[in-house]
Amino acid sequence: MRITPILSEKSLSLARIGKYSFWVDSSLTKRDIKELISETFGVNVKRVKTINFKKLTRKSYLGKKITKRASKKAVVEIGEKEEIDIFKENIKEKGK
């Protein structure tokens, strides 16, 4: 199972208030995501919200078809005193 953190400006600002964003496999349920995050990062997950993005097909300016795969984004809320180190380091780098 694949899980990738999202490190954009919006996700880093959400990380300051305890909400962390990840790209996850489309087949994972909220319960699976909760277990995977808690095992991987050793945190207590309170809530999981998911957003499904459907497959997109469009034409490029050259007329070729471009297909973007379907994906799922998960926003995970964890306990008040807990944090995930990956996001913390990137917040410090952005704050320079």
C-alpha positions as CSV (number, residue, x, y, z in Angstrom):
1,M,0.0,0.0,0.0
2,R,1.3,3.4,-1.0
3,I,1.0,6.6,1.0
4,T,2.6,9.9,0.1
5,P,2.6,13.1,2.1
6,I,1.4,16.3,0.3
7,L,3.8,19.1,1.0
8,S,2.1,22.2,-0.5
9,E,1.5,25.6,1.1
10,K,-2.1,24.7,2.0
11,S,-1.2,21.3,3.5
12,L,1.6,22.8,5.5
13,S,-0.7,25.5,6.9
14,L,-3.2,22.7,7.9
15,A,-0.4,20.7,9.5
16,R,0.1,23.6,12.0
17,I,-3.4,22.9,13.4
18,G,-3.0,19.1,13.4
19,K,-4.4,18.1,10.0
20,Y,-2.1,16.2,7.7
21,S,-2.7,15.5,4.0
22,F,-1.6,12.3,2.1
23,W,-2.1,10.8,-1.3
24,V,-3.3,7.2,-0.7
25,D,-4.3,4.2,-2.9
26,S,-7.9,4.5,-4.2
27,S,-8.8,1.1,-2.8
28,L,-8.1,2.0,0.9
29,T,-11.0,2.7,3.2
30,K,-11.0,5.2,6.1
31,R,-10.3,2.5,8.6
32,D,-7.4,1.2,6.5
33,I,-5.9,4.7,6.3
34,K,-6.3,5.2,10.0
35,E,-4.5,2.0,10.8
36,L,-1.7,2.6,8.2
37,I,-1.0,6.2,9.5
38,S,-1.0,5.1,13.2
39,E,1.4,2.2,12.5
40,T,3.7,4.2,10.2
41,F,4.1,7.3,12.2
42,G,3.1,6.1,15.7
43,V,0.4,8.7,16.3
44,N,-3.2,8.5,17.5
45,V,-5.6,9.3,14.6
46,K,-8.8,11.0,15.6
47,R,-10.5,11.5,12.2
48,V,-10.0,10.7,8.6
49,K,-11.6,12.6,5.7
50,T,-11.2,11.5,2.1
51,I,-11.6,13.1,-1.3
52,N,-11.8,11.0,-4.5
53,F,-10.5,12.4,-7.7
54,K,-11.8,10.7,-10.8
55,K,-9.8,9.8,-13.9
56,L,-9.4,12.7,-16.4
57,T,-8.8,12.5,-20.1
58,R,-8.0,15.6,-22.2
59,K,-6.1,16.6,-25.3
60,S,-2.7,18.4,-25.2
61,Y,-2.0,21.4,-27.4
62,L,-0.5,18.9,-29.9
63,G,-3.7,16.9,-30.1
64,K,-2.5,13.9,-28.1
65,K,-4.7,12.3,-25.4
66,I,-3.4,12.8,-21.9
67,T,-4.9,10.6,-19.1
68,K,-4.6,11.4,-15.4
69,R,-5.2,8.4,-13.1
70,A,-7.9,8.3,-10.5
71,S,-6.5,9.2,-7.0
72,K,-7.6,9.6,-3.4
73,K,-6.5,12.3,-0.9
74,A,-6.8,11.7,2.8
75,V,-6.8,14.5,5.4
76,V,-5.9,13.0,8.8
77,E,-6.5,14.7,12.1
78,I,-4.4,13.5,15.0
79,G,-4.2,14.1,18.8
80,E,-3.4,17.6,20.2
81,K,0.1,17.0,21.5
82,E,1.2,14.8,18.6
83,E,2.8,15.7,15.3
84,I,4.3,14.1,12.3
85,D,8.0,14.9,11.7
86,I,7.9,15.1,7.9
87,F,5.6,18.1,8.0
88,K,7.4,19.7,10.9
89,E,10.7,19.9,9.1
90,N,9.2,21.3,6.0
91,I,7.3,24.0,8.0
92,K,10.7,25.1,9.4
93,E,12.2,25.3,5.9
94,K,9.3,27.4,4.6
95,G,9.5,29.7,7.5
96,K,13.1,30.9,6.8
